[in-house]
Amino acid sequence: GSSFNKVNRYPNITIYIQGTINTMISSYPDFYYGNLIISKGALRTVSFSPSTTSNMINLSGDLTLVNADDRLLVEANNTLTLRGNVTGLGMIAGSSTSSLVVDNMNAPAINPLRILGATHFKDFIINRRAGVTLSNGFVIRDNLRLNNSSLLTLPPQTLTLGINGTVPTPGSFSGDGTLIGSNNSSLTVRGKDTAAVTLRFDQTSVSNYTLKN
């Protein structure tokens, strides 16, 4: 029921979250965030509250996760769209029904984007030409989509598309973007989708289309 920054939607408003306990903040669609700075440490978390229906979180500015053990959790059914820079040493975590979007086509690259290694996201979508460099491997349950010739640099670990098991998810790759691999990166494609998965790798150097596995 809060009305903080709800009507005027000032993009340069900054919310700074500190403290020694875990914090849950609103994911309500009309609740608007400009810049968000999190500095808790000690493996404390800040989480966007879970939603019962598909929901977009309004974050128009920059995200800063100051400490290496700061965690920002995108709870169930939320889609967090990053339109600004992402800085600091902390990590973003998701859930099996939450998604992450890197938007703002002409914004600078995010290098690196720190996503918790054990986490899942339903969809991971990049709509930024300068691209994203991942620092960690994680699981994209349904769809990895690279739009507008966006670049995705794979982490020096395994990035997994789709899952097997009793409730498998497709594991699909789409869009007109390009992957960049290295001799430290690995890629696993799983799931129930019967369509072929076509992977497009950057061809500017041999190392860009090399994978460890």
TORBA-240126 format. One line per field, with one value per residue: x, y, z of N, C-alpha, C in turn; residue number from 1. Coordinates in steps of 0.2 Angstrom, whole numbers, plus 2048, in hexadecimal, padded with zeros to 3 digits. Atoms other than C-alpha are relative to their C-alpha. Layout:
BEGIN
nx X, ...
ny Y, ...
nz Z, ...
cax X, ...
cay Y, ...
caz Z, ...
cx X, ...
cy Y, ...
cz Z, ...
i NUM, ...
end
This chain:
BEGIN
nx 804, 7FC, 800, 7F9, 7FE, 804, 803, 7FC, 7FC, 7FA, 7FB, 7FA, 801, 7FC, 801, 7FA, 803, 7FA, 803, 7FD, 805, 803, 805, 804, 802, 805, 800, 806, 7FE, 800, 7FB, 7FB, 7F9, 7FB, 7F9, 801, 7F9, 801, 7FA, 802, 7FB, 801, 805, 807, 803, 805, 804, 807, 805, 803, 807, 804, 801, 7FA, 7FF, 7FA, 7FE, 7FE, 7FA, 7FE, 7F9, 7FA, 800, 7FA, 7FF, 7FA, 7FC, 800, 805, 806, 804, 807, 804, 806, 804, 804, 805, 7FE, 7FB, 7FC, 7FD, 7FB, 7FF, 7FA, 7FA, 800, 7FA, 7FF, 7FD, 805, 803, 808, 803, 807, 804, 802, 805, 7FE, 7FC, 7FB, 7FF, 7FC, 803, 7FD, 7FC, 7F9, 7FC, 7FA, 800, 7FF, 7FA, 804, 807, 7FE, 806, 7FF, 7FF, 805, 807, 803, 805, 804, 7FD, 7FB, 801, 7FB, 802, 7FB, 7FB, 7FA, 800, 800, 7FB, 802, 7FA, 802, 805, 806, 805, 806, 805, 804, 7FE, 7FB, 802, 7FB, 804, 7FD, 7F9, 7FC, 7FB, 800, 7FA, 801, 7FC, 7FB, 803, 805, 807, 804, 807, 805, 7FF, 804, 803, 807, 803, 7FB, 802, 7FD, 7F9, 800, 7FC, 803, 7FD, 7FA, 7FA, 7FA, 7FC, 7F9, 7FD, 7F9, 7FE, 802, 807, 803, 807, 804, 807, 805, 807, 805, 802, 7FD, 7FD, 7F8, 7FD, 7FA, 7FC, 7FC, 7FA, 7FC, 7FA, 7FA, 7FA, 801, 802, 807, 805, 7FD, 803, 7FD, 805
ny 7FA, 7FA, 7FB, 7FE, 800, 804, 7FC, 7FC, 804, 7FD, 805, 7FF, 802, 806, 803, 803, 805, 803, 804, 806, 805, 800, 7FB, 801, 7FA, 801, 801, 7FE, 7FC, 7F9, 7FE, 7FE, 7FF, 7FC, 803, 804, 801, 804, 802, 803, 805, 806, 805, 7FE, 800, 7FC, 804, 7FE, 804, 804, 7FE, 806, 800, 7FD, 7F9, 7FD, 7FC, 7FA, 7FE, 7FC, 7FE, 804, 804, 801, 805, 7FD, 805, 806, 805, 7FD, 804, 7FD, 805, 7FE, 805, 804, 7FD, 7F9, 7FE, 7FB, 7FD, 7FC, 7FB, 7FC, 804, 805, 800, 803, 806, 805, 804, 800, 806, 800, 806, 804, 7FD, 7F9, 7FF, 7FB, 7FD, 7FB, 7FC, 7F9, 802, 7FD, 7FF, 804, 807, 802, 804, 806, 801, 805, 804, 805, 807, 806, 7FD, 801, 7FB, 803, 7FD, 7FB, 7FC, 7FB, 7FB, 7FB, 802, 800, 807, 802, 805, 804, 802, 806, 804, 801, 804, 7FD, 806, 800, 7FD, 7FB, 7FC, 7FB, 7FC, 7FA, 802, 7FF, 805, 803, 804, 806, 800, 806, 806, 803, 7FD, 806, 7FF, 805, 805, 806, 802, 801, 7FA, 7FD, 7F9, 801, 7FF, 7FD, 7FA, 7FC, 7F9, 7FF, 7FE, 805, 802, 800, 805, 800, 807, 802, 800, 806, 7FF, 806, 7FF, 806, 7FE, 804, 7FD, 804, 7FC, 7FF, 7FA, 7FE, 7FC, 7FC, 7FE, 7FA, 803, 7FC, 804, 807, 801, 7FE, 806, 806, 802, 805, 806
nz 800, 800, 805, 801, 807, 804, 805, 804, 803, 801, 802, 7FC, 7F9, 7FE, 7FA, 7FD, 7FB, 7FB, 7FA, 7FE, 801, 806, 802, 806, 803, 804, 807, 802, 806, 800, 7FB, 805, 7FE, 804, 7FF, 7FA, 7FE, 7FA, 7FC, 7FA, 7FE, 7FB, 803, 7FF, 806, 801, 805, 803, 7FD, 805, 803, 802, 807, 804, 7FD, 802, 7FB, 803, 7FE, 806, 800, 7FF, 7FA, 7FD, 7FA, 7FE, 7FD, 803, 7FD, 801, 805, 802, 802, 804, 7FE, 805, 805, 802, 806, 7FF, 806, 7FF, 806, 7FF, 7FF, 7FA, 7FE, 7F9, 800, 7FE, 805, 801, 800, 803, 7FE, 806, 803, 800, 806, 7FF, 807, 800, 805, 802, 806, 802, 7F9, 800, 7FE, 7F9, 800, 802, 7FC, 7FB, 7FE, 7FB, 804, 7FF, 801, 806, 802, 805, 806, 800, 806, 800, 805, 800, 805, 7FE, 7FE, 7F9, 7FE, 7FA, 7FC, 7FE, 803, 7FD, 804, 803, 801, 806, 806, 800, 806, 802, 805, 803, 800, 7FA, 7FF, 7F9, 7FF, 7FB, 7FA, 800, 7FD, 805, 801, 802, 803, 7FF, 7FB, 801, 7FA, 801, 803, 804, 804, 807, 802, 807, 802, 806, 801, 805, 7FC, 801, 7FA, 800, 7FB, 7FF, 7FE, 7F9, 800, 802, 801, 7FF, 802, 7FE, 800, 804, 807, 806, 806, 800, 7FD, 804, 7FC, 804, 7FC, 803, 804, 801, 7FE, 7FF, 7F9, 7FE, 801, 7FD, 7FA, 7FD, 800
cax 800, 80F, 80F, 822, 827, 818, 810, 81E, 82A, 83A, 848, 856, 84F, 85B, 856, 864, 861, 86D, 86A, 86E, 85E, 856, 84B, 83C, 837, 828, 826, 815, 814, 810, 81E, 82C, 83F, 84C, 85E, 85F, 86F, 870, 87E, 87A, 888, 889, 87E, 86F, 862, 857, 848, 83A, 82B, 823, 814, 806, 805, 812, 819, 825, 830, 833, 846, 84B, 85C, 86C, 86E, 87C, 880, 88E, 895, 89A, 88D, 87F, 870, 861, 854, 847, 839, 82B, 822, 82C, 836, 844, 849, 85A, 85B, 86A, 87B, 87E, 88D, 895, 89A, 889, 87E, 86C, 862, 852, 845, 83E, 830, 839, 842, 850, 851, 85F, 857, 85C, 863, 871, 877, 888, 88D, 88B, 89C, 89A, 887, 889, 87B, 87B, 882, 875, 866, 859, 850, 841, 847, 856, 854, 862, 85C, 86D, 879, 888, 884, 886, 895, 890, 89B, 892, 889, 877, 867, 85B, 84C, 843, 84A, 85A, 856, 863, 85A, 861, 872, 876, 885, 886, 897, 896, 89D, 8AC, 8A0, 891, 881, 873, 863, 854, 852, 84E, 845, 832, 82E, 83A, 83B, 840, 851, 850, 85B, 854, 857, 864, 871, 882, 88B, 89D, 8A6, 8B7, 8C1, 8BB, 8A8, 89C, 88A, 87D, 86C, 85E, 84C, 83C, 83C, 83E, 843, 856, 860, 86B, 879, 881, 893, 89D, 8AA, 8B6, 8C3, 8C5, 8C4, 8B2, 8AB, 8B5, 8AD, 8B4, 8A5
cay 800, 80C, 81B, 81E, 824, 81C, 82B, 836, 828, 832, 828, 830, 82B, 81F, 813, 80D, 7FD, 7F9, 7EF, 7DF, 7D5, 7CF, 7DB, 7D9, 7E7, 7EA, 7E2, 7EA, 7F1, 802, 803, 80C, 80B, 817, 812, 804, 802, 7F3, 7F1, 7E5, 7D7, 7C8, 7BE, 7C9, 7CA, 7D7, 7CF, 7D5, 7CE, 7BF, 7C2, 7B6, 7BB, 7C1, 7D1, 7DE, 7E7, 7FA, 7FD, 80C, 810, 808, 7F9, 7F8, 7E8, 7EF, 7E0, 7CF, 7C6, 7D2, 7C9, 7D0, 7C3, 7C4, 7BA, 7AF, 7B6, 7C6, 7CD, 7D8, 7E4, 7EC, 7FC, 804, 7FF, 7F0, 7F2, 7EC, 7DB, 7D3, 7C7, 7C6, 7B6, 7B0, 7A2, 795, 7A1, 7B2, 7BA, 7C6, 7D3, 7DE, 7EC, 7FE, 7FA, 807, 807, 801, 7EF, 7E7, 7DF, 7D4, 7D0, 7C6, 7B9, 7AC, 79B, 790, 79B, 798, 7A5, 7A0, 7AC, 7B6, 7C4, 7D0, 7E0, 7E9, 7EA, 7ED, 7DC, 7D4, 7CA, 7BC, 7B9, 7A9, 79A, 797, 78F, 797, 78C, 791, 79E, 7A8, 7B6, 7C2, 7D0, 7DF, 7D6, 7D6, 7CD, 7C0, 7BB, 7AA, 7A8, 79D, 790, 787, 790, 784, 786, 77C, 76E, 75C, 752, 74F, 761, 765, 777, 77A, 781, 78D, 79A, 7A8, 7B9, 7C1, 7C3, 7BA, 7B0, 7B2, 7A3, 79F, 790, 791, 792, 784, 782, 775, 774, 769, 768, 762, 76E, 763, 772, 774, 780, 78B, 794, 7A3, 7A7, 7B7, 7B4, 7C2, 7B7, 7A5, 7A6, 7AE, 79D, 791, 788, 77D, 771
caz 800, 7FF, 7F5, 7F5, 7E4, 7DD, 7D3, 7CE, 7C9, 7CB, 7C2, 7CD, 7DE, 7E7, 7F4, 7FF, 809, 818, 828, 830, 82C, 81C, 813, 807, 7FC, 7F1, 7E0, 7DE, 7CC, 7D0, 7DD, 7D3, 7D6, 7CF, 7D5, 7E2, 7ED, 7F9, 806, 813, 813, 81E, 811, 814, 807, 7FF, 7F5, 7EA, 7F2, 7E9, 7DD, 7DA, 7C8, 7BA, 7C0, 7B9, 7C6, 7C2, 7C4, 7B8, 7BF, 7C5, 7D1, 7DD, 7E8, 7F2, 7FB, 7F5, 800, 7FC, 7F3, 7EA, 7E8, 7DA, 7E1, 7D9, 7C9, 7C8, 7B9, 7BE, 7B0, 7B1, 7A7, 7AF, 7B5, 7C1, 7CC, 7DD, 7E2, 7E8, 7DE, 7D7, 7DA, 7D2, 7D3, 7C7, 7C3, 7C3, 7B4, 7B1, 7A2, 79E, 794, 78D, 77C, 77B, 78E, 792, 794, 7A5, 7A9, 7B3, 7B8, 7C8, 7C9, 7D7, 7D0, 7D8, 7D2, 7C5, 7BA, 7AF, 7A1, 79E, 791, 78B, 781, 781, 773, 77D, 786, 797, 79E, 7AA, 7B9, 7BE, 7B7, 7BB, 7B4, 7A8, 7A8, 799, 78D, 78A, 77E, 776, 76D, 762, 75F, 771, 777, 786, 78C, 795, 7A6, 7AA, 7B0, 7A9, 7A3, 7A2, 797, 79C, 7A9, 7A8, 7B5, 7B8, 7B4, 7A6, 79E, 78C, 78C, 77D, 775, 76A, 763, 758, 765, 767, 774, 778, 780, 786, 78B, 79D, 798, 796, 790, 794, 78A, 792, 792, 788, 779, 769, 75E, 75A, 764, 759, 762, 75A, 760, 75D, 74F, 752, 75A, 75C, 76F, 76E, 767, 772, 780, 78D, 78D
cx 804, 7FF, 807, 802, 7FC, 7FD, 805, 805, 807, 806, 807, 7FF, 804, 7FD, 806, 7FE, 806, 7FC, 803, 7FB, 7FE, 7FB, 7FC, 7FD, 7FB, 801, 7F9, 801, 800, 805, 806, 807, 804, 807, 7FF, 807, 7FF, 807, 7FF, 806, 7FE, 7FA, 7F9, 7FD, 7FB, 7FC, 7FA, 7FB, 7FD, 7F9, 7FC, 7FE, 806, 800, 806, 802, 803, 807, 803, 807, 805, 7FF, 807, 800, 807, 805, 800, 7FB, 7F9, 7FC, 7FA, 7FC, 7FA, 7FB, 7FB, 7FC, 802, 805, 803, 803, 805, 801, 806, 807, 7FF, 807, 801, 801, 7FB, 7FD, 7F8, 7FF, 7F9, 7FD, 7FE, 7FA, 801, 805, 804, 801, 805, 7FE, 805, 806, 807, 804, 806, 800, 800, 805, 803, 7F9, 801, 7F9, 802, 800, 7FB, 7F9, 7FD, 7FC, 7FC, 803, 805, 801, 805, 7FE, 805, 806, 807, 801, 801, 806, 7FE, 806, 7FF, 7FC, 7FA, 7FB, 7FB, 7FB, 7FD, 803, 806, 7FF, 805, 7FD, 805, 808, 804, 805, 7FF, 807, 7FF, 805, 805, 7FE, 7FB, 7F9, 7FC, 7F9, 7FC, 802, 7FD, 7FD, 7F8, 7FC, 805, 7FE, 804, 807, 801, 804, 7FD, 802, 805, 806, 806, 803, 807, 802, 807, 802, 7FF, 7F8, 7FD, 7F8, 7FC, 7F8, 7FC, 7F9, 7FC, 7FF, 803, 803, 808, 801, 806, 803, 805, 806, 803, 806, 806, 806, 7FE, 7FE, 7F8, 7FC, 803, 7FC, 804, 7FC, 7FA
cy 806, 804, 803, 800, 7FD, 804, 803, 7FC, 804, 7FB, 801, 7FF, 7FA, 7FE, 7FC, 7FC, 7FD, 7FC, 7F9, 7FA, 800, 805, 7FE, 806, 7FF, 7FE, 802, 804, 807, 803, 801, 801, 804, 7FC, 7FC, 7FE, 7FB, 7FE, 7FE, 7FB, 7FB, 7FB, 802, 801, 806, 7FC, 804, 7FB, 7FC, 802, 7F9, 800, 803, 807, 803, 805, 807, 802, 804, 802, 7FB, 7FB, 7FF, 7FB, 801, 7FA, 7F9, 7FB, 804, 7FC, 804, 7FA, 802, 7FA, 7FE, 805, 807, 800, 806, 803, 805, 805, 805, 7FC, 7FB, 800, 7FD, 7F8, 7FA, 7FD, 800, 7F8, 800, 7FA, 7FD, 804, 808, 801, 806, 803, 806, 805, 807, 7FE, 803, 802, 7FC, 7F9, 7FF, 7FA, 800, 801, 7FA, 7FD, 7FA, 7F9, 7FB, 802, 7FD, 806, 7FC, 803, 805, 804, 806, 804, 806, 7FF, 7FF, 7F9, 800, 7FA, 7FC, 7FE, 7F9, 7FC, 7FF, 7FC, 805, 7FB, 800, 803, 805, 803, 806, 804, 806, 7FF, 801, 7FA, 7FD, 7FD, 7FB, 800, 7FA, 7FA, 7FE, 804, 7FB, 803, 7FB, 7FB, 7FA, 7FE, 7FF, 806, 803, 807, 800, 801, 803, 806, 804, 807, 801, 802, 7FA, 7FF, 801, 7FB, 801, 7F9, 7FE, 800, 7FA, 801, 7FA, 802, 7FA, 802, 7FC, 803, 7FB, 804, 800, 806, 803, 806, 804, 803, 806, 7FD, 805, 7FE, 7F9, 7FE, 802, 7FA, 7FA, 7FF, 7FA, 7F9, 803
cz 800, 7FA, 7FE, 7F9, 7FB, 7FA, 7FC, 7FC, 7FE, 7FF, 804, 807, 801, 806, 802, 806, 804, 805, 801, 7FF, 7F8, 7FF, 7FA, 7FE, 7FB, 7F9, 7FD, 7F9, 800, 805, 7FB, 803, 7FB, 801, 807, 802, 806, 803, 807, 802, 804, 7FD, 801, 7F9, 7FF, 7FA, 7FE, 802, 7FA, 7FD, 7FF, 7F8, 7FC, 801, 7FE, 806, 7FC, 803, 7FA, 801, 801, 806, 802, 806, 802, 802, 7FD, 802, 800, 7FB, 7FF, 7FD, 7FC, 801, 7FB, 7FB, 7FE, 7FB, 802, 7FA, 802, 7FA, 801, 801, 806, 802, 807, 7FF, 802, 7FA, 800, 800, 7FE, 803, 7FA, 7FC, 7FF, 7FA, 801, 7F9, 801, 7FA, 7FF, 7FB, 7FF, 807, 7FF, 802, 808, 801, 807, 803, 804, 802, 804, 7FC, 801, 7FE, 7FA, 7FE, 7FA, 7F9, 801, 7F9, 800, 7FA, 800, 7FC, 803, 804, 808, 800, 806, 804, 803, 7FC, 804, 7FB, 7FD, 7FE, 7FA, 7FA, 801, 7F9, 7FF, 7FB, 7FE, 800, 806, 801, 807, 800, 806, 806, 800, 804, 7FC, 801, 7FE, 7FE, 801, 806, 7FE, 806, 7FF, 7FD, 7FC, 7FD, 7FA, 7FF, 7F9, 800, 7FA, 800, 7FB, 803, 7FF, 806, 7FF, 805, 801, 802, 807, 800, 7FE, 800, 800, 7FD, 802, 7FE, 7FA, 7F9, 7FB, 7FB, 801, 804, 7FC, 805, 7FC, 804, 7FC, 7FC, 800, 802, 802, 807, 802, 7FE, 802, 806, 803, 7FF, 7FC
i 1, 2, 3, 4, 5, 6, 7, 8, 9, 10, 11, 12, 13, 14, 15, 16, 17, 18, 19, 20, 21, 22, 23, 24, 25, 26, 27, 28, 29, 30, 31, 32, 33, 34, 35, 36, 37, 38, 39, 40, 41, 42, 43, 44, 45, 46, 47, 48, 49, 50, 51, 52, 53, 54, 55, 56, 57, 58, 59, 60, 61, 62, 63, 64, 65, 66, 67, 68, 69, 70, 71, 72, 73, 74, 75, 76, 77, 78, 79, 80, 81, 82, 83, 84, 85, 86, 87, 88, 89, 90, 91, 92, 93, 94, 95, 96, 97, 98, 99, 100, 101, 102, 103, 104, 105, 106, 107, 108, 109, 110, 111, 112, 113, 114, 115, 116, 117, 118, 119, 120, 121, 122, 123, 124, 125, 126, 127, 128, 129, 130, 131, 132, 133, 134, 135, 136, 137, 138, 139, 140, 141, 142, 143, 144, 145, 146, 147, 148, 149, 150, 151, 152, 153, 154, 155, 156, 157, 158, 159, 160, 161, 162, 163, 164, 165, 166, 167, 168, 169, 170, 171, 172, 173, 174, 175, 176, 177, 178, 179, 180, 181, 182, 183, 184, 185, 186, 187, 188, 189, 190, 191, 192, 193, 194, 195, 196, 197, 198, 199, 200, 201, 202, 203, 204, 205, 206, 207, 208, 209, 210, 211, 212, 213
end
